[in-house]
Amino acid sequence: MDQPTVGILHPGSMGAAVAACAATNATAVLWCENGRSTASVERAARFGLTPVATLSELLDRSDIVISLCPPAAAEDLARDVAGHRFAGVYVEANAINPERAKRIAALLDGATVVDGSVVGSPPTGGKTPILYLSGPAVASERIEALFAGTAVRTAVLGTEVGKASALKLSYASFQKTSRVLVALAVGMAREHGVDQELIEITSRRTDSYLSEPQYVANTAARAWRWGPELEEAADTLAAAGLPPEMLRAAASTLARWNDVKDDSELTLTDALDRLAQP
């Protein structure tokens, strides 16, 4: 199979790293620099991505487009792509609920849509996330070939759009909510002067995030992304007749950290203090 040209929308920390892996088996990996931040420009350059001036140029030149953006922007971005009548393979790899993935597939009726979800950390420094895929078999095979031999592993879940999104949000429901619960538990214990005792108790369990409360600061810095993802997961629960209140409450808690977006200097004390402020 000839090496495709790939477009990435847009090169955030995950998108840029995934795109760099795709470059191994692609002719080029393009990104649209129009309207993007200085940080995006620097990140794309660091990962060796090729800039183009407009979305139209990116879509005209790309055989495969990978969408990796904040969940709230996924449909608007897909509408923009649909407006340019893109007819290649569109990988909807955002953390959105299955119904939204299906709506996006319907919007892009001229393209072949593969539902995708990335589970794990960005593929740098030896980390190897898995890109789960569901959608038309031939298109999924093309994406498998694109990442063959790279740090991004792939797994095909079937031909039904929505399965990959459902798996991602099922995992996120536990993984991200459990970290919110750590913040609440440590915050409560600290208020009563028993936080060290709580950590001592839970340190006996190697699988407990409560034994690693410093992770709360990392959670706070990522809250702006995780909150919308949990809202998507809550919609998925509601659609299945299951109670969504826990995840909506967790998303509401995360919103208290929205003003410390990607703050790598945040401490546990700072994060807990902000959590206590209405």
N, C-alpha and C positions, 0 to 999 in steps of 0.2 A: 504494500500500500504506500502511495506517495506520501511524503511528509506534508501535513496540512499547515496552513497559516492560522494562528490562533489569536483571538482577541480576548482581553481580560477586562471585565467591568466590575469593580475598579480595583486598583492595586493597593488595598489596605495591607495590614500585617499578614493576614492569611492569604489574601488574593495574590499578592506579589510573590510570596514564597511558593505557592502552588503553581503560579504562572511560570516561575523560573524552572520548576521541575518539568513542566510541559515543554519548555524550550529544548529539552534533550531530544525529543522526537518530532519537533516542528521545524518548519522552514524559518518562521519568525513568530514572536509573540508581541502583539501590538497592544497599546493602551492609548486612550484619548486624554490628552493633557489639558484640553479646554475646560476652564473653570475649576481645575483641581488645585489643591493646596501645595505650598512649597514642600511640605513633608511628603506628599504623594510623589512629587517630581523627584525628590531625592531618593525616595524608596525605590521607585521604578528604575532609576539609573543604577542604584546599587545592585539590583537583581538582574540587570542587563536587558530590560524590556525596551521595545522600540516605540518611541512616541509618534503619534499622528495628530493632526490638528483638529479633526472633527470626528464625531460618531459615525457620520456617513462614510468617511474614508475607511474607518476601522471595519465597518460592516461590509463594505464593498470588497475589501481585501481578505476578509476572514472566512475560512471554511468552518471553523468551530469557534463559538463564543461562549465564554464561561462567565456567569454572573455571580459575583461574590460581593455583596454589599450589606448594609444594615437591613434587617427584615422589613422595616417600614417602607423602604424605597424600592422593594423588589418589583412590585406591580407597575409603578410609574416608569421604572427603567425598562421593563418588558414592553410597555406601551410605546416608549420611544423607539425601541428596536423594531417593533411591529410596524410603526409608521414609515420605516425605511424599507419595508418588505424584505427583510432578511430571510434567506431561503436555505441557510446552512443548518448545522447542528447547534442548538442552544442548550447549554447545560445550566439549568436553574439550581444553583448550589447553595442557595440561601437557607437560613434557619426559619422556614415558614411552614404553616400548617398544610396538610395534604390538599384541602379544598382550594387554598390559594395557588398551590402548585398546579392544580388542574385548571384553574382559571387562566393562569399564565400560559399553559399549553394551548388553551382555546384562543387566547389573544394572538398567539404566534402561529396562526393556522398555515402560514406559508413555510414555516421552519419545521425541523424535526426536534422536538423537545425531549430532553432527558432530565428526569428528576434526579438531583444529586444532593448529597449531604456529606460534609466533612466532619469526622469524629476524631478528635485529637488536637494536638497543638500544631502550629505552623511547621512545615517540614524543613527545619533548620537545626543545626547543632546535633545531628543524629536522631532527631525525632521523626517518626514515620506514621503520620495520620492515615486513616482509611477514608477513601472517597467511595461512598456507597452510591450505587446507580440503579435506577429503575426507569424503564421506558423501552422504546423500540429496540429490538435485539441488535440489529446491525449498527445503529448509532452508539449503543452502549459498548459494543466491541471496538468501535473507533476510539472511544474515550479510554478503554482499557489499553489499547495500543499506544495511545498518546502518553500514558504514564508508565508504560512498561520499563522496568529497570531503573526507576527513580525512587525517591523517598516517599512518594505518594502511592500507597497501595490501593488497589481497587477491588470492589466486591459488587457483583450484580445480584440484585434482589428479585428480578423478574421484569416483566414488560409493562406493568401497571404504574403509570405516573402517580406519585403520592406515597409510594411505599418507602422510598428513601427519606422523604421529609418526615414521615411518621416515625421512622426509627430514630432519626436525629432528635426529635422532640421528646420521644419516650426516654431516651438517654439523658437529655438535658433536664427533663423534669426532676430526675433524682440528682444528677450531678450538680446542677446549679442551685437547686433549692436547698440541698444539704449544706452548702456553704453559707447560705443566708441563715439557716438555723444555727450554725456555729456562731455567727456574729451575735445573734440574739441570746444564745446560751452564755457566751463569754461576757457579753454586756450585762446580763442579769447578775451573773456571779460577781463581776467586778463591783457592781453597785453595792453588793452586800459583803464585799471583802473576802470572797471565797474563790476568786478566779484561779489562784495557784493550786488550790485543792482540787478544783474541777479538772484542771490540766493533768494533775497527778493521777487522778482516777482514770481518766480516759487514755493516758499514755500507756496503760497496760494493754490497750487494744490497738494493735498496729494498723488496723483498718479504719480508725476514727479520725476525722478531720479535726475533732476537738483537741486532739493531741498536737495539732499544728496551727494554733490560732493566728500565727503571723500571716497565714494565708488570707485572713479577713481583709487586709490592706489590698492585696491583689484583687480580691473580689470587688472591693469598693471602686478600684480604678477601672474595672471592666463593667461596672453596673449599667452604664449607658447602653451597652450592647446586650447584656444579659436580660435586662428587664423586658424589652420588647420581645425577646425570644421566649420568655416564660409566658407572656401574653398570648403568643401564638400557640404555645403548648396548652394553655388554658382553653383556648377556642377548640382545640382538638379533643380535649376531655369532654367539654360541653357537647360537642357534636356526637360523642359516643354515649351520652347520657350519664356521664360521670361528673362528680362535683369539681368545678374549676377553682373554687374559692381559695384553696391553699396556694395555688400558683399565682393567682391574681394578687393575693396578699404579699407573696414574696416579691413580685414585680413592683408593688407599691413600696415595699421596704427598700429595694434597690434604687428606686427613684430618689431617695434621700441622698444618694451618693453621686447624682448626675453631674454635680459641679466639680468633681475631682476626676474627670475623664482622663484616663491613661496617665495618671500621676504616679510616676515610678518612685517618687520620694515619700509617698504617704506611709505613715507608721500605723501600727495597730491602735495605739492610743488615739491618733487623729481620726481614724476610721470609726472607732467606737463613739468618740465624742460627737462626730457628725451624725451618726445614727440616732443619737439621743435627742437631736434637735428636730423639732417638728417642721 
